[in-house]
Amino acid sequence: MAGAAPLTAPILPRSPGASLHHQLSTILRAAITSGRFGPGDYLPGENNLVSTYAVSRATVRRALLTLEGDGLIERRAGKGTRVIASGTSIVSRSMESHKRALARGAKKTTIRVLGIDEMAAPAQVAAALRLPDRSQVVAIARIRYLGKRPLRYMITYLEPDVGAALDRGSVETTTIVELLEQMGRPVQRAEDEIGATLADPLMADALGRRAGDPLLEMTRVMYDSLGDPVAYQWTVLSPEVFKLRVVIASEGRVPSLADVDELQPATELS
């Protein structure tokens, strides 16, 4: 069987509010999303996990059932537990290729609009959009789905004169980037920051996770051809949905498509 580096074995704390099977599934999920166990690799067997983490077989089976329900593994009788998804994606090399990726992803996914509301801009939004403190903005909250599986929870902030031109129907069927282009404010550049956070009850409910689960947190500022910011977007998603791969090349060499692999579709942000 194909293998990977052995798992570390922290002692799982026996404390209220942190079930052992949830802790174990989180550890195994991190091993998969980090690439330590890639598609086709087999996880350690049940007996191995029972011994390594000093938990019951029932705990191991519940943890594996969670990962199976998330589409990360498949359990084969007599063969073991095989990883079938990694969540790896890439960064587009140009805005043009990014827009093409957005269009491909939009065809395979659906959007549920939770709300379109005018509100006072949070401080970081006002700063990113170069607005005075407490300026009004339009906030569009959405969830993007692949089938019935929620991929990401997003809130996009726009200036009122831009946001007022959008309605629920257009936002459900067209990406924000495309809508801005239709309005004569085409996005020419975007800057992303990626970090980590823990799911609060709202995020957990939106993404079908548990409160306290680790999530990726992304912020994006989109700029028009004049270099003016036109949108600020905040996104949270599960680590198995998106993983960033950075290619470092020698000076003067632009990485080609041979350097990167797009393993999971529909991981763009808008």
C-alpha positions as CSV (number, residue, x, y, z in Angstrom):
1,M,0.0,0.0,0.0
2,A,1.1,3.5,-0.7
3,G,2.2,5.4,2.4
4,A,3.3,8.7,3.8
5,A,5.2,10.1,6.8
6,P,3.9,8.7,10.1
7,L,1.4,10.8,12.0
8,T,2.5,12.5,15.2
9,A,0.7,11.3,18.3
10,P,-0.4,14.0,20.7
11,I,-2.3,12.9,23.7
12,L,-6.0,13.7,23.1
13,P,-7.4,15.7,26.0
14,R,-10.4,14.2,27.8
15,S,-12.3,17.4,28.4
16,P,-15.9,18.5,28.1
17,G,-16.9,20.0,24.8
18,A,-14.1,18.4,22.8
19,S,-15.1,14.9,21.8
20,L,-12.2,12.4,21.1
21,H,-13.6,11.4,17.6
22,H,-13.8,15.1,16.6
23,Q,-10.2,15.8,17.8
24,L,-9.0,12.7,15.9
25,S,-10.8,13.6,12.7
26,T,-9.3,17.1,12.9
27,I,-5.8,15.6,13.2
28,L,-6.3,13.3,10.3
29,R,-7.9,16.0,8.2
30,A,-4.9,18.3,8.8
31,A,-2.6,15.4,7.7
32,I,-4.6,15.1,4.4
33,T,-4.9,18.8,3.6
34,S,-1.2,19.4,4.4
35,G,-0.3,16.9,1.7
36,R,1.3,14.3,4.1
37,F,-1.3,11.9,2.8
38,G,-2.2,12.5,-0.8
39,P,-4.8,11.0,-3.1
40,G,-4.2,7.3,-3.4
41,D,-2.3,7.1,0.0
42,Y,-3.7,4.9,2.7
43,L,-4.2,6.2,6.3
44,P,-2.8,4.0,9.1
45,G,-5.1,1.1,9.9
46,E,-7.7,1.2,12.7
47,N,-5.6,-0.9,15.1
48,N,-2.7,1.5,14.5
49,L,-4.8,4.5,15.2
50,V,-6.3,2.9,18.3
51,S,-2.8,2.2,19.7
52,T,-1.2,5.5,18.6
53,Y,-3.9,7.8,20.1
54,A,-5.0,5.5,23.0
55,V,-8.7,5.7,21.9
56,S,-11.3,3.1,21.3
57,R,-12.1,1.5,18.0
58,A,-15.5,3.2,18.1
59,T,-13.8,6.6,18.4
60,V,-11.6,5.8,15.4
61,R,-14.5,4.6,13.3
62,R,-16.5,7.8,14.1
63,A,-13.6,10.0,13.1
64,L,-13.2,8.1,9.8
65,L,-16.9,8.3,9.2
66,T,-16.7,12.1,9.5
67,L,-13.8,12.3,6.9
68,E,-15.7,9.9,4.6
69,G,-18.8,12.1,4.8
70,D,-16.6,15.1,3.8
71,G,-15.4,13.3,0.7
72,L,-11.8,13.1,1.8
73,I,-11.4,9.3,2.1
74,E,-13.0,6.0,1.1
75,R,-13.0,2.9,3.2
76,R,-12.4,-0.4,1.4
77,A,-13.2,-3.6,3.1
78,G,-10.0,-5.7,3.5
79,K,-7.8,-3.0,2.0
80,G,-7.9,0.0,4.3
81,T,-8.8,3.7,4.2
82,R,-7.6,5.5,1.1
83,V,-7.4,9.2,0.6
84,I,-9.4,10.4,-2.4
85,A,-9.1,14.2,-2.2
86,S,-6.5,16.8,-1.2
87,G,-8.1,20.2,-1.8
88,T,-5.0,21.5,-3.5
89,S,-5.4,24.5,-5.8
90,I,-3.2,27.2,-7.5
91,V,-3.0,30.9,-7.8
92,S,-3.8,32.3,-11.2
93,R,-0.8,33.8,-13.0
94,S,-2.8,36.7,-14.4
95,M,-6.1,38.4,-14.1
96,E,-7.2,37.1,-17.4
97,S,-6.5,33.5,-16.4
98,H,-8.1,34.1,-13.1
99,K,-11.3,35.3,-14.8
100,R,-11.3,32.2,-17.0
101,A,-11.0,30.1,-13.8
102,L,-13.9,32.0,-12.3
103,A,-16.0,31.3,-15.3
104,R,-15.2,27.6,-15.2
105,G,-15.9,27.4,-11.5
106,A,-19.2,29.3,-11.8
107,K,-20.5,26.7,-14.2
108,K,-19.9,23.9,-11.7
109,T,-21.1,25.6,-8.5
110,T,-24.2,27.5,-7.3
111,I,-24.6,30.6,-5.1
112,R,-27.0,31.2,-2.2
113,V,-27.4,34.9,-1.4
114,L,-27.9,35.4,2.4
115,G,-28.5,39.1,2.2
116,I,-27.7,42.4,0.5
117,D,-27.5,45.2,3.1
118,E,-26.3,48.7,3.5
119,M,-24.2,49.2,6.6
120,A,-21.4,51.2,8.2
121,A,-18.1,49.9,6.9
122,P,-16.0,48.0,9.4
123,A,-12.7,49.7,10.0
124,Q,-10.6,47.4,7.8
125,V,-13.1,47.6,5.0
126,A,-13.1,51.4,5.1
127,A,-9.3,51.5,5.1
128,A,-9.1,49.0,2.2
129,L,-11.6,50.9,0.1
130,R,-10.1,54.3,1.0
131,L,-13.3,55.6,2.6
132,P,-13.7,57.8,5.6
133,D,-14.4,56.0,8.9
134,R,-18.0,54.7,9.3
135,S,-18.8,55.3,5.6
136,Q,-21.8,53.4,4.3
137,V,-21.1,50.3,2.2
138,V,-23.2,47.5,0.7
139,A,-22.4,44.1,2.1
140,I,-23.3,41.0,0.1
141,A,-23.3,37.7,2.1
142,R,-23.1,34.5,0.0
143,I,-22.4,30.8,0.3
144,R,-21.0,29.0,-2.7
145,Y,-21.9,25.3,-3.1
146,L,-20.5,22.4,-5.1
147,G,-23.6,20.3,-5.4
148,K,-25.0,20.2,-1.8
149,R,-21.5,20.8,-0.3
150,P,-20.8,24.3,1.0
151,L,-17.4,25.5,-0.3
152,R,-17.0,29.0,1.2
153,Y,-18.8,31.7,3.1
154,M,-18.2,35.2,1.6
155,I,-19.0,38.8,2.4
156,T,-18.3,41.3,-0.4
157,Y,-18.3,45.0,0.5
158,L,-18.9,47.6,-2.2
159,E,-19.5,51.4,-2.2
160,P,-23.2,52.2,-2.2
161,D,-23.2,53.6,-5.7
162,V,-21.8,50.3,-7.0
163,G,-23.7,48.0,-4.7
164,A,-27.1,49.7,-5.3
165,A,-26.9,48.5,-9.0
166,L,-26.9,44.8,-7.9
167,D,-29.8,42.6,-7.0
168,R,-30.2,39.1,-5.5
169,G,-30.9,37.6,-8.9
170,S,-27.8,39.0,-10.6
171,V,-25.5,38.1,-7.7
172,E,-26.8,34.5,-7.7
173,T,-26.0,33.9,-11.4
174,T,-23.0,36.1,-12.1
175,T,-19.7,36.5,-10.3
176,I,-18.8,39.9,-8.7
177,V,-15.9,40.3,-11.0
178,E,-18.2,39.9,-14.0
179,L,-20.8,42.3,-12.6
180,L,-18.2,44.9,-12.0
181,E,-17.0,44.6,-15.6
182,Q,-20.6,45.0,-16.8
183,M,-20.8,48.2,-14.8
184,G,-17.7,49.6,-16.4
185,R,-15.4,49.0,-13.4
186,P,-13.4,46.0,-14.6
187,V,-11.1,44.4,-12.1
188,Q,-7.5,44.7,-13.3
189,R,-5.7,43.7,-10.1
190,A,-6.4,41.9,-6.8
191,E,-4.4,41.5,-3.6
192,D,-5.1,38.6,-1.3
193,E,-4.1,37.9,2.3
194,I,-4.5,34.4,3.7
195,G,-4.6,33.4,7.3
196,A,-6.3,31.0,9.8
197,T,-9.2,31.3,12.1
198,L,-11.6,29.1,14.1
199,A,-15.2,28.7,13.1
200,D,-17.7,30.7,15.2
201,P,-21.3,29.4,15.3
202,L,-22.3,31.5,12.2
203,M,-19.3,30.2,10.1
204,A,-19.9,26.7,11.3
205,D,-23.5,26.7,10.4
206,A,-22.8,28.2,7.0
207,L,-20.1,25.6,6.1
208,G,-21.6,22.6,7.8
209,R,-18.7,22.5,10.3
210,R,-18.5,22.6,14.1
211,A,-17.8,25.6,16.1
212,G,-14.1,25.7,16.8
213,D,-13.1,23.9,13.6
214,P,-9.9,25.4,12.0
215,L,-10.7,27.4,8.8
216,L,-8.8,29.4,6.3
217,E,-9.6,33.1,6.3
218,M,-9.0,35.2,3.1
219,T,-9.3,38.8,2.4
220,R,-9.2,40.3,-1.1
221,V,-9.1,43.9,-2.4
222,M,-10.0,44.4,-6.0
223,Y,-8.7,47.3,-8.0
224,D,-9.9,48.9,-11.3
225,S,-7.7,50.1,-14.2
226,L,-7.0,53.4,-12.4
227,G,-5.7,51.6,-9.3
228,D,-8.8,52.5,-7.3
229,P,-10.3,49.9,-4.9
230,V,-13.7,48.7,-6.1
231,A,-14.5,45.8,-3.7
232,Y,-13.3,44.2,-0.5
233,Q,-14.1,40.5,0.0
234,W,-13.8,38.4,3.2
235,T,-14.0,34.6,2.8
236,V,-13.8,31.7,5.1
237,L,-13.5,28.1,4.0
238,S,-12.4,24.7,5.1
239,P,-8.7,23.7,4.6
240,E,-9.7,20.7,2.5
241,V,-11.4,23.0,0.0
242,F,-8.4,25.2,-0.8
243,K,-4.7,24.9,-0.4
244,L,-2.2,27.3,-1.8
245,R,0.8,26.0,-3.7
246,V,3.6,28.5,-4.4
247,V,6.1,27.9,-7.2
248,I,9.5,29.6,-6.7
249,A,11.5,29.8,-9.9
250,S,15.0,31.2,-10.8
251,E,15.2,34.8,-11.7
252,G,13.9,35.5,-15.2
253,R,12.0,32.3,-15.5
254,V,8.2,32.4,-15.4
255,P,6.6,29.2,-14.1
256,S,4.7,27.3,-16.7
257,L,1.5,25.3,-16.4
258,A,3.8,22.3,-16.0
259,D,4.9,23.6,-12.6
260,V,1.4,23.6,-11.1
261,D,-1.6,21.3,-10.9
262,E,-5.2,22.3,-10.5
263,L,-6.6,19.3,-8.5
264,Q,-9.8,20.8,-7.2
265,P,-12.1,22.9,-9.4
266,A,-14.1,26.0,-8.3
267,T,-11.8,27.3,-5.6
268,E,-11.8,30.9,-6.8
269,L,-12.9,33.6,-4.4
270,S,-15.7,35.6,-6.2
